[in-house]
Amino acid sequence: MKKTIYYKRKRTGKTDYRHRLMLLKSKFPRLVVRKTNKNIIAQIVKYSPKGDVVVSSSTSKELKKYEWPLSRSNIPTAYLVGFLLAKKTPEKKAIFDMGLQTPVAGSKLFAVIKGCVDGGLDVPYSEEVLPDEDRIKGKHISDYAALLDKDNSQEFKKRFSSYINKKINLTELSKYFETTKNKISESVNKNAEQ
């Protein structure tokens, strides 16, 4: 009896080829979102017989250019990464490819989609999975910081030390968010004019 040996990525559980085939049959580029402990990466990827081709990409590290002073792995950052990707990419339609990540409504994955949609990219999605506007602007972080500062200032200093050292006012996170979003729009518009 002949034994079938599957692709290594399938054997190690890194790729679901059945799901990948369904995405590829759509013939649309894929919005691929991956997150690490410190960064968020979003890419527009097209299929090619010789291997996938990355059309454009955006990472949370790039937000430094737009003076984003906060963490590179929270929900507001995920939104801005998606917004930046949508502004940079020539593609105007894509389908979401989350790979083997577990979908959780309101998570960073869906914040990237919301950013892409607001940036002009057409991505099919369901309204109930997107984070609400307050979470996207970082209100939950500001509220938590205010609560900790009031109840346990030692814990507040421990958890938010990097923000305190940078002299970031945690009650104004939404202002930082709006400023960075506007700078992304201005930069992309300036590049389009040149």
JOTAFEN-V448331 format. One record per backbone hydrogen bond with DSSP energy under -0.5 kcal/mol. NH is the residue of the N-H (numbers start at 1). CO is the residue of the C=O. Records with the same first field share a line. If there is no record, write none. Layout:
BEGIN
NH=CO + CO
END
This chain:
BEGIN
6=4
11=7
12=8
13=10
14=9
15=9
17=15
20=16
21=17
22=18
23=19
24=20
25=21
26=22 + 23
27=24
29=93
30=45
31=95
32=30 + 43
33=31 + 97
34=41
36=39
41=34
42=58
43=32
44=56
45=30 + 43
46=53
51=48
53=46
55=44 + 53
56=44
58=42
60=40
62=59
63=60
64=61
65=62
66=63
67=64
68=63
69=67
78=74
79=75
80=76
81=77
82=78
83=79
84=80
85=81
86=82
87=83
88=84
89=85
94=122
95=29
97=31
98=96
101=98
106=129
107=104
111=107
112=108
113=109
114=110
115=111
116=112
117=113
118=114
119=115
120=117
121=116
122=92
123=121
124=94
129=126
130=127
136=132
137=133
138=135
139=134
141=138
142=138
143=139
144=140
145=141
146=142
147=143
148=144
149=145
150=146
151=147
152=148
156=152
157=153
158=154
159=155
160=156
161=158
164=160
165=161
166=162
167=164
168=163
169=167
170=168
172=169
173=170
175=172
176=172
177=173
178=174
179=175
180=176
181=177
182=178
183=179
184=180
185=181
186=182
187=183
188=184
189=185
190=186
191=187
192=188
193=189
194=190
END
